[in-house]
Amino acid sequence: MKQYIVDAFTDKLFGGNQAAVCVLDKWISDELMQNIAKENNFSETAFTVKEGDLYHLRWFTPAAEIDFCGHATLGTAFVLFNFYEKDAVKITFKTQVGNLTVEKQDDLYKMDFPAYKCNRVEVTDLMEKALGVRPLEAYLDRDLMLVLKNADEVKNLCPNREALNQLEALGIAVTAPSDNPEYDCVSRVFCPEIGIMEDPVTGSTHCMIVPYWCDRLNKEKLVCFQASERSGVLYAERKKERIILSGKAVLFSEAEIFV
């Protein structure tokens, strides 16, 4: 089967977040998909199968299948637009969180995602132990979002993995106002529960980060910076209960998997 590796939310190789993308003629077993994801050992491996006008899309971490992944959706759209659907301007994916559409506009890929809820919860001692600093605010949906005082706290964070793993959420995001005028906010994301200590650039969690900063900054359009070692930039717009998340991507490799 064909597999592509794409760096998402970046315009240069070795930046952003790696996604492996497997384009299938028909579904293979869940066990085989999980083994391929484990072998790749990226935060996500995406598998897609065309059916009529839609593409079914599933995402696997090295440890488990998850219900939604932004950067691997971007990576899959990049592959399909550039290798399989060269004349298309929009691709629709059928996923566990509903149909997701991606439009290509020059070198940007615009993804229409559901917004997460910012349900405020109490800041706890465990959160402080996990981060090494006490969050100012905490919010919970699928992921846990912890608001810190400034960008330096986000960038210099050295979390305690054992304590982090005790926080009940798929991903733990930390965010603060940006210290760079090019960006509105800065973040990092940790997912130890599914075998990913730090996710380099996380589209799905920005479906929670973006509504928070839209409200706080009184803006509907944001430029977001994820301050991992690889780093990445996400362009975001809130439209009612949807988040339009855009990013760039570059191809690292194209290969054949022998299974």
Secondary structure, 3 states (H helix, E strand, C coil): CEEEEEEECCCCCCCCEEEEEEEECCCCCHHHHHHHHHHHCCCEEEEEEEECCEEEEEEECCCCEECCCHHHHHHHHHHHHHHHCCCCCEEEEEECCEEEEEEEECCEEEEEEECCCCEEECCCHHHHHHHCCCCCEEEECCCEEEECCCHHHHHCCCCCHHHHHCCCCCCEEEEEECCCCCCCEEEEEEEHHHCEEEECCCCCCHHHHHHHHHHHHCCCEEEEEECCCCCEEEEEEEECCEEEEEECEEEEEEEECCC
